[in-house]
Amino acid sequence: MTLEAAFLIPMVLCVIVIMIYTAFYLYDRCLLNQNAYLVCFREGMTKEGAVRTASGKSGAGENKKQIPGRYFAVTAIQTEDESTKDSVALGGTAKVTPAVFGGSSLMPQSIWTIRFRGMASRFDPPEKIRRFRRTIHVSGRVLDLFQK
C-alpha cells in the first residue's frame, strides 16, 4: 500500500500542477487576444495618425501600453504594429516560462509561447452620425414633397 501511494500521489500531483499551468496559459492567451483587439478598436475610432489614450494624451502607439504587465505567467511580450490606412492590427508573441519541473520533459519550455493578434477597421463615429442624420433629413424632405 505504501509503495503504491509513493507512485500514485506524485503522479496525481504532477497532473494537477500541469492542469493549473495549462489553465493559466489559456487565460493569458484569451486576455492577450482581448487586449490586442481593444487596442485596435480604440485606435480605429480615431482619425489616422492621432491616438487617444485614457489619460487624454495623444501619440502613436500610446494604447499599446495596455498590453504589458497584466498577465499571470507571462515573462516577456513582444508586439508588432501592422496598421494601414483602412485597418489597425496589433500582433505579437508572449513567452511563458513555467518554473515548475525546471523545463523537464513533463513541461518543456519551448511549447509555452503565446501568439496573439487583434484587428479592427478604422471608422469615424461622428461622420457616421452626421451621415445618418443627413439621410433622415433628406428622406423627410422627400416625403414632404410627395405629400403635397
C-alpha positions, 0 to 999 in steps of 0.5 A: 500500500505504501509503495503504491501511494509513493507512485500514485500521489506524485503522479496525481500531483504532477497532473494537477500542477500541469492542469493549473499551468495549462489553465493559466496559459489559456487565460493569458492567451484569451486576455492577450487576444482581448487586449490586442483587439481593444487596442485596435478598436480604440485606435480605429475610432480615431482619425489616422495618425492621432491616438487617444489614450485614457489619460487624454494624451495623444501619440502613436502607439500610446494604447499599446501600453495596455498590453504589458504587465497584466498577465499571470505567467507571462515573462516577456511580450513582444508586439508588432504594429501592422496598421494601414490606412483602412485597418489597425492590427496589433500582433505579437508573441508572449513567452511563458516560462513555467518554473515548475519541473525546471523545463523537464520533459513533463513541461518543456519550455519551448511549447509555452509561447503565446501568439496573439493578434487583434484587428479592427477597421478604422471608422469615424463615429461622428461622420457616421452620425452626421451621415445618418442624420443627413439621410433622415433629413433628406428622406423627410424632405422627400416625403414632404414633397410627395405629400403635397 
